[in-house]
Amino acid sequence: MKPIKYFILFFILQGCSSNYEWGWDILNPSYIEGLTNLKFLISGISITIYISVISIILAMIIGLLVALTSLSKNKFLSYFNIVYVEIIRAIPLLVLILWIYYGLPIISGVSFSPFVSGIIALTISESAFQAEIFRAGINSIKKPQWEAGSSLGLTFFARLRLIILPQAVKNILPALGNQFVYVLKMSSLVSIIGIADLTRKANELVVTTYRPLEIYTFLILEYLALILIVSYFVRKLEKNLKKDSNN
């Protein structure tokens, strides 16, 4: 909780050292208007979490499939892995969101709702990073592990599912947790196409209250709280996995 306390203290001191008159009454739950504004801002949390969770799950699935192509002896599949990762990582997420929502319908005639477009863009963008994480995790498992599975008569995918991936996931769990935090933050960009997430709610309230500093400060605190909660559970899961491996 210390970072939050220091953050709030910073803004209090900033307010005392400048001529700006803070208007926190617009977010004061003691007033009807303040309570209504708070409920309006907080209502965007469910959308932010929902779109982030769906995107990270889909990105992990696609990322794993792309990572598997790097294990192939087929040159085409190996080059596909490199090209996919490099191209997707080079495209800014904001540009990808706008292209899928506005550009894709023009060239293909297929259009998606803002919500689906946001998920598609986040998933594609994140899948490249997930592919590299899974590739590194799988490569971190020593060759004798593969050979042991082969000696038991297991197929490639059976070895991957039963022996390699369980060990690889333990190794890459911190990276996966960091990427979920990254997706949670980058999901704020989907507000540009009208998705009613935390950032969109804040932007709409700024237009009606003309209090950007107070509202965006509260928005920062919302994201900070979400990220601290996610980080806590990721660390807890990581500790539990370490305990299981030591037993």
Contacts in CASP RR format, 6 or more apart in sequence:
PFRMAT RR
TARGET T0000
AUTHOR 0000-0000-0000
METHOD contacts of the structure
MODEL  1
MKPIKYFILFFILQGCSSNYEWGWDILNPSYIEGLTNLKFLISGISITIY
ISVISIILAMIIGLLVALTSLSKNKFLSYFNIVYVEIIRAIPLLVLILWI
YYGLPIISGVSFSPFVSGIIALTISESAFQAEIFRAGINSIKKPQWEAGS
SLGLTFFARLRLIILPQAVKNILPALGNQFVYVLKMSSLVSIIGIADLTR
KANELVVTTYRPLEIYTFLILEYLALILIVSYFVRKLEKNLKKDSNN
3 224 0 8 1.000
3 228 0 8 1.000
4 221 0 8 1.000
4 224 0 8 1.000
4 225 0 8 1.000
7 220 0 8 1.000
7 221 0 8 1.000
7 224 0 8 1.000
11 217 0 8 1.000
15 22 0 8 1.000
20 213 0 8 1.000
22 213 0 8 1.000
22 214 0 8 1.000
23 211 0 8 1.000
23 214 0 8 1.000
24 214 0 8 1.000
25 31 0 8 1.000
25 33 0 8 1.000
25 34 0 8 1.000
26 33 0 8 1.000
26 34 0 8 1.000
26 37 0 8 1.000
26 209 0 8 1.000
26 211 0 8 1.000
26 214 0 8 1.000
26 215 0 8 1.000
27 34 0 8 1.000
27 37 0 8 1.000
27 38 0 8 1.000
27 41 0 8 1.000
27 214 0 8 1.000
27 215 0 8 1.000
27 218 0 8 1.000
28 34 0 8 1.000
29 35 0 8 1.000
29 38 0 8 1.000
37 205 0 8 1.000
37 209 0 8 1.000
40 201 0 8 1.000
40 204 0 8 1.000
40 205 0 8 1.000
41 198 0 8 1.000
41 201 0 8 1.000
41 202 0 8 1.000
41 205 0 8 1.000
41 215 0 8 1.000
41 218 0 8 1.000
41 219 0 8 1.000
41 222 0 8 1.000
42 222 0 8 1.000
43 196 0 8 1.000
43 201 0 8 1.000
44 196 0 8 1.000
44 197 0 8 1.000
44 198 0 8 1.000
44 200 0 8 1.000
44 201 0 8 1.000
45 198 0 8 1.000
45 222 0 8 1.000
45 226 0 8 1.000
47 195 0 8 1.000
47 196 0 8 1.000
47 197 0 8 1.000
47 198 0 8 1.000
48 184 0 8 1.000
48 187 0 8 1.000
48 188 0 8 1.000
48 197 0 8 1.000
48 198 0 8 1.000
48 226 0 8 1.000
49 184 0 8 1.000
49 226 0 8 1.000
51 115 0 8 1.000
51 118 0 8 1.000
51 119 0 8 1.000
51 122 0 8 1.000
51 187 0 8 1.000
51 190 0 8 1.000
51 195 0 8 1.000
51 197 0 8 1.000
52 122 0 8 1.000
52 180 0 8 1.000
52 183 0 8 1.000
52 184 0 8 1.000
52 187 0 8 1.000
54 119 0 8 1.000
54 123 0 8 1.000
55 118 0 8 1.000
55 119 0 8 1.000
55 122 0 8 1.000
55 123 0 8 1.000
55 126 0 8 1.000
55 183 0 8 1.000
55 187 0 8 1.000
56 126 0 8 1.000
56 179 0 8 1.000
56 180 0 8 1.000
56 183 0 8 1.000
58 119 0 8 1.000
58 123 0 8 1.000
58 127 0 8 1.000
59 122 0 8 1.000
59 123 0 8 1.000
59 124 0 8 1.000
59 125 0 8 1.000
59 126 0 8 1.000
59 127 0 8 1.000
59 129 0 8 1.000
59 130 0 8 1.000
59 183 0 8 1.000
60 130 0 8 1.000
60 134 0 8 1.000
60 176 0 8 1.000
62 123 0 8 1.000
62 124 0 8 1.000
62 127 0 8 1.000
62 130 0 8 1.000
62 131 0 8 1.000
63 127 0 8 1.000
63 128 0 8 1.000
63 130 0 8 1.000
63 131 0 8 1.000
63 134 0 8 1.000
64 130 0 8 1.000
64 131 0 8 1.000
64 134 0 8 1.000
66 80 0 8 1.000
66 81 0 8 1.000
66 84 0 8 1.000
66 85 0 8 1.000
66 127 0 8 1.000
66 128 0 8 1.000
66 130 0 8 1.000
66 131 0 8 1.000
67 81 0 8 1.000
67 130 0 8 1.000
67 131 0 8 1.000
67 132 0 8 1.000
67 133 0 8 1.000
67 134 0 8 1.000
67 135 0 8 1.000
67 138 0 8 1.000
68 160 0 8 1.000
69 77 0 8 1.000
69 78 0 8 1.000
69 80 0 8 1.000
69 81 0 8 1.000
70 77 0 8 1.000
70 78 0 8 1.000
70 81 0 8 1.000
70 82 0 8 1.000
70 131 0 8 1.000
70 135 0 8 1.000
71 138 0 8 1.000
72 78 0 8 1.000
81 131 0 8 1.000
81 135 0 8 1.000
84 128 0 8 1.000
84 131 0 8 1.000
85 128 0 8 1.000
85 131 0 8 1.000
85 132 0 8 1.000
88 124 0 8 1.000
88 125 0 8 1.000
88 127 0 8 1.000
88 128 0 8 1.000
89 128 0 8 1.000
89 129 0 8 1.000
91 125 0 8 1.000
93 121 0 8 1.000
93 122 0 8 1.000
93 125 0 8 1.000
93 186 0 8 1.000
93 189 0 8 1.000
94 189 0 8 1.000
94 192 0 8 1.000
96 121 0 8 1.000
96 124 0 8 1.000
96 125 0 8 1.000
97 117 0 8 1.000
97 118 0 8 1.000
97 121 0 8 1.000
97 122 0 8 1.000
97 189 0 8 1.000
97 190 0 8 1.000
97 192 0 8 1.000
97 193 0 8 1.000
98 192 0 8 1.000
98 193 0 8 1.000
100 112 0 8 1.000
100 117 0 8 1.000
100 118 0 8 1.000
100 120 0 8 1.000
100 121 0 8 1.000
101 112 0 8 1.000
101 114 0 8 1.000
101 117 0 8 1.000
101 118 0 8 1.000
101 121 0 8 1.000
101 193 0 8 1.000
104 110 0 8 1.000
104 111 0 8 1.000
104 112 0 8 1.000
105 111 0 8 1.000
112 120 0 8 1.000
114 190 0 8 1.000
114 193 0 8 1.000
114 194 0 8 1.000
114 195 0 8 1.000
115 195 0 8 1.000
117 190 0 8 1.000
117 193 0 8 1.000
118 190 0 8 1.000
118 193 0 8 1.000
118 195 0 8 1.000
121 190 0 8 1.000
122 183 0 8 1.000
122 186 0 8 1.000
122 187 0 8 1.000
122 190 0 8 1.000
125 186 0 8 1.000
126 179 0 8 1.000
126 182 0 8 1.000
126 183 0 8 1.000
129 179 0 8 1.000
129 182 0 8 1.000
130 176 0 8 1.000
130 179 0 8 1.000
133 172 0 8 1.000
133 175 0 8 1.000
133 176 0 8 1.000
133 179 0 8 1.000
134 168 0 8 1.000
134 172 0 8 1.000
136 172 0 8 1.000
136 175 0 8 1.000
137 168 0 8 1.000
137 171 0 8 1.000
137 172 0 8 1.000
138 160 0 8 1.000
138 164 0 8 1.000
138 165 0 8 1.000
138 168 0 8 1.000
140 168 0 8 1.000
140 171 0 8 1.000
141 163 0 8 1.000
141 164 0 8 1.000
141 167 0 8 1.000
141 168 0 8 1.000
141 171 0 8 1.000
145 163 0 8 1.000
145 164 0 8 1.000
145 167 0 8 1.000
146 159 0 8 1.000
146 163 0 8 1.000
146 164 0 8 1.000
148 163 0 8 1.000
149 159 0 8 1.000
149 163 0 8 1.000
150 159 0 8 1.000
154 162 0 8 1.000
154 163 0 8 1.000
169 176 0 8 1.000
170 241 0 8 1.000
170 242 0 8 1.000
170 245 0 8 1.000
173 234 0 8 1.000
173 237 0 8 1.000
173 238 0 8 1.000
173 241 0 8 1.000
174 234 0 8 1.000
174 238 0 8 1.000
176 234 0 8 1.000
177 230 0 8 1.000
177 231 0 8 1.000
177 234 0 8 1.000
180 230 0 8 1.000
180 234 0 8 1.000
181 227 0 8 1.000
181 230 0 8 1.000
181 231 0 8 1.000
184 223 0 8 1.000
184 226 0 8 1.000
184 227 0 8 1.000
184 230 0 8 1.000
185 223 0 8 1.000
185 227 0 8 1.000
187 197 0 8 1.000
188 197 0 8 1.000
188 198 0 8 1.000
188 199 0 8 1.000
188 223 0 8 1.000
190 197 0 8 1.000
191 197 0 8 1.000
191 199 0 8 1.000
191 200 0 8 1.000
191 203 0 8 1.000
194 200 0 8 1.000
198 219 0 8 1.000
198 222 0 8 1.000
198 223 0 8 1.000
199 219 0 8 1.000
202 215 0 8 1.000
202 216 0 8 1.000
202 218 0 8 1.000
202 219 0 8 1.000
205 215 0 8 1.000
206 212 0 8 1.000
206 215 0 8 1.000
206 216 0 8 1.000
209 215 0 8 1.000
END
